[in-house]
C-alpha cells in the first residue's frame, strides 16, 4: 500500500458509481492512501465532473442511472484522454471488451478487493504522471515521434491523441523497435500482473494504436502466438 507522503501533492480521483456502500468503502480506502476522492452517482453528473479538468483519473461503473458507463466513456473520449478504469460485472467479457473498445485504460470486474483497485489506480497514475523519470530524449521510428517528457506523439508530422495506456504501450514497442514483446511482458510492465488466457486488453489497445497511427503503413506487427513488434522501415514487407 502507499504511504500518504507518496501523493501529498494532491492527486484527485473521480468515482462514478451509484453503489452507496461501495463508495463509502472506497472513500475510506482512498483516504488511507492519501488520495483525494470525489464521488458522483449518476452518469450525466459523472460526465460533467470528468470533463471539468479537476481529476487525474476516473473510476467508472458500467451500470449507472441517467447515462450508462459506456455512453459516459464515449462522450468523454470525444473531448478528453482522462485515464479511466471501468468496473464491470464479473464474468461479463462483453462489457470488458466494449469498454476497452471505447477507450478505457483498464477494467476491473465486481466484486473486487480494494487493494486490487488501488494497485490498478497506482499503476495508471504513475504512468500518466511520470515526468523527469526515464529517458527524456524523443524516440523516433518509422515516421512516429514520441516525446516521453511531454507525453506527446506525432505520426508523419501530425499530432496523435493517445490514452495513458496507449502511450505507454507505444513507448515500450518503439524502445524495443525490431524486437518482439510478448503480451505477458507488456502487461507486466504496465500493471505488474500476468495476463490470463481470456485477457484481451493488450490486443484492444494495440488495435486502437493501429487505427490512430493510420493504416497506410504497417507499424505494429502481430507475431501470432508470441506478441507484437514495432517494425522498422527496413523490415516492411
LINUR-V200769 format. One record per residue. N is the residue number from 0. RES is the residue in one small letter. PSI is psi as a letter, one per 30 degrees, with the letter a starting at -180 (NA if undefined). OMEGA is omega in whole degrees, 0 to 359 (999 if undefined). NEAR is the number of other ideal C-beta (glycine too) atoms within 8 Angstrom. Layout:
n->[N;N]
res->[RES;RES]
psi->[PSI;PSI]
omega->[OMEGA;OMEGA]
near->[NEAR;NEAR]
//
This chain:
n->[0;1;2;3;4;5;6;7;8;9;10;11;12;13;14;15;16;17;18;19;20;21;22;23;24;25;26;27;28;29;30;31;32;33;34;35;36;37;38;39;40;41;42;43;44;45;46;47;48;49;50;51;52;53;54;55;56;57;58;59;60;61;62;63;64;65;66;67;68;69;70;71;72;73;74;75;76;77;78;79;80;81;82;83;84;85;86;87;88;89;90;91;92;93;94;95;96;97;98;99;100;101;102;103;104;105;106;107;108;109;110;111;112;113;114;115;116;117;118;119;120;121;122;123;124;125;126;127;128;129;130;131;132;133;134;135;136;137;138;139;140;141;142;143;144;145;146;147;148;149;150;151;152;153;154;155;156;157;158;159;160;161;162;163;164;165;166;167;168;169;170;171;172;173;174;175;176;177;178;179;180;181;182;183;184;185;186;187;188;189;190;191;192;193;194;195;196;197;198;199;200;201;202;203;204;205;206;207;208;209;210;211;212;213;214;215;216;217;218;219;220;221;222;223;224;225;226;227;228;229;230;231;232;233;234;235;236]
res->[x;x;x;x;x;x;x;x;x;x;x;x;x;x;x;x;x;x;x;x;x;x;x;x;x;x;x;x;x;x;x;x;x;x;x;x;x;x;x;x;x;x;x;x;x;x;x;x;x;x;x;x;x;x;x;x;x;x;x;x;x;x;x;x;x;x;x;x;x;x;x;x;x;x;x;x;x;x;x;x;x;x;x;x;x;x;x;x;x;x;x;x;x;x;x;x;x;x;x;x;x;x;x;x;x;x;x;x;x;x;x;x;x;x;x;x;x;x;x;x;x;x;x;x;x;x;x;x;x;x;x;x;x;x;x;x;x;x;x;x;x;x;x;x;x;x;x;x;x;x;x;x;x;x;x;x;x;x;x;x;x;x;x;x;x;x;x;x;x;x;x;x;x;x;x;x;x;x;x;x;x;x;x;x;x;x;x;x;x;x;x;x;x;x;x;x;x;x;x;x;x;x;x;x;x;x;x;x;x;x;x;x;x;x;x;x;x;x;x;x;x;x;x;x;x;x;x;x;x;x;x;x;x;x;x;x;x]
psi->[l;l;l;e;f;e;h;f;f;i;k;k;k;k;k;j;k;g;j;e;e;e;e;e;e;e;e;e;e;e;e;e;g;g;k;j;k;k;k;k;g;l;e;e;e;e;e;e;e;e;f;f;g;f;l;f;k;k;j;j;k;e;j;k;l;d;k;l;e;e;e;e;e;e;e;e;f;f;f;k;g;k;k;k;k;k;k;l;k;k;f;i;f;e;e;e;e;e;e;e;e;f;g;k;e;l;l;k;k;k;l;l;k;e;e;e;e;e;e;e;e;e;e;e;e;e;e;f;g;j;k;g;k;a;k;f;k;k;k;k;k;h;f;k;k;k;j;e;e;f;h;l;k;l;k;h;f;k;k;k;k;l;l;e;e;e;e;e;e;e;e;e;e;e;f;g;k;f;l;k;k;l;e;e;e;e;e;e;e;e;f;g;l;l;l;l;f;g;j;g;e;e;e;e;e;e;e;e;e;e;e;f;f;l;f;e;k;j;e;j;k;k;j;k;f;d;b;l;k;k;k;l;e;f;g;k;NA]
omega->[178;165;180;185;184;182;181;180;175;175;185;180;177;176;179;186;182;178;186;180;179;180;178;178;182;178;179;181;181;179;181;182;173;177;178;183;173;186;178;191;176;183;183;177;179;179;179;181;181;181;185;182;183;188;180;182;177;172;193;176;178;185;182;172;179;173;177;185;179;180;175;181;177;182;179;185;176;185;189;174;177;179;183;169;179;174;185;176;180;177;180;183;181;179;181;181;180;179;179;178;182;177;175;177;181;177;178;180;174;351;181;175;180;179;179;178;179;179;179;178;181;182;182;180;180;179;185;182;183;175;180;180;178;184;177;182;177;175;180;177;172;176;181;177;182;180;185;183;180;184;179;182;170;180;184;176;182;179;180;178;180;171;179;182;178;179;184;176;180;179;179;181;181;177;179;186;181;179;181;174;181;175;181;180;180;183;179;179;180;190;181;180;180;176;175;182;184;181;182;185;180;180;181;179;177;179;178;180;180;180;184;178;177;184;183;181;177;182;181;184;174;174;190;178;182;183;186;181;171;190;172;183;182;181;180;179;999]
near->[6;9;7;8;6;8;12;7;4;6;11;11;15;15;12;16;13;9;7;7;6;8;12;8;9;14;10;8;11;11;9;7;13;11;11;8;12;10;9;10;12;11;14;8;10;17;12;8;13;15;9;7;4;6;13;10;15;15;15;15;12;13;7;16;6;7;12;9;16;10;9;16;15;9;10;15;10;5;6;7;8;10;14;14;17;16;14;13;9;7;5;9;7;6;12;14;10;9;15;13;7;10;11;12;10;12;13;12;12;8;4;9;5;9;7;9;14;12;10;12;13;9;12;15;13;8;12;11;8;9;5;4;4;5;5;6;5;7;12;6;9;10;7;13;9;13;10;13;7;5;8;7;12;10;12;6;4;6;6;9;5;11;11;12;13;12;13;11;14;14;11;11;13;12;7;9;11;8;6;8;11;8;11;9;9;14;14;10;7;11;9;6;6;6;8;5;3;5;9;9;11;13;8;11;13;12;8;11;13;10;8;11;11;8;4;3;8;7;10;13;8;6;9;4;3;6;11;14;12;15;13;10;6;4;6;8;2]
//
